């Protein structure tokens, strides 16, 4: 999967001030470094800011939360230690509302539903197992979804997360029989050409940690994708 470069990174910034930088991550981009050794957005953004703002020293940048590598959409980075500390606490307190869009299999499911499951992460396989009842070493996972649109072969869901567990949306939707398009790990019929999945962190709502203004940030859908384009036409 292709990595972003600083040459075109400007187009991925959807909000920035002295304290925060929110980007629209592309499927395949790493939010921070991992064992693959591939370039991460954390490093790319630091280099971008250093060059753009002509900073002589090191650039401070902290990752506030993560989204999976094959997922696209909004990611918050903090440009000051004050903002990072406050935002990290807000994530723990569930004070940042996260709305996702997902294209899933076209199976019969309720129009809207609150899903409560218990997830256990397997470190070796990097996959979460879903249980319907409290289970040892499994964490409670809660989300609310509604069907936004029916497509020819898929349906578009809007998901409002109550908890933030490992692969939560992917695992819970797979459990009810509607795996996300392209998500082979959780039961999709086939992969997407770019190796990503049709899960997009669409909207963030929270109180700015410093200015205290109410922020609502929306990420444009991935471009040059016929399925995402069909989702957006009547929404």
Secondary structure, 3 states (H helix, E strand, C coil): CCCCCCCCHHHHEEEECCCEEEEEECCCCECCCCCCCCCEHHHHHHHHHHHHCCCCCCCCCEECCCCCCCCEEEEEEECCHHHHHHHHHHHHCCCCEEEEEEEEECCCCCCEEEEEEEEEEECCCCEEEEECCCCCCCEEEEEEEEEEEECCCEEEEEEEECCCCCCHHHHHHHHCCCCECCCHHHCCCCCCCCCCCCEEEEEEEEECCCCCCEEEEECCCCCCCHHHHHHHCCC
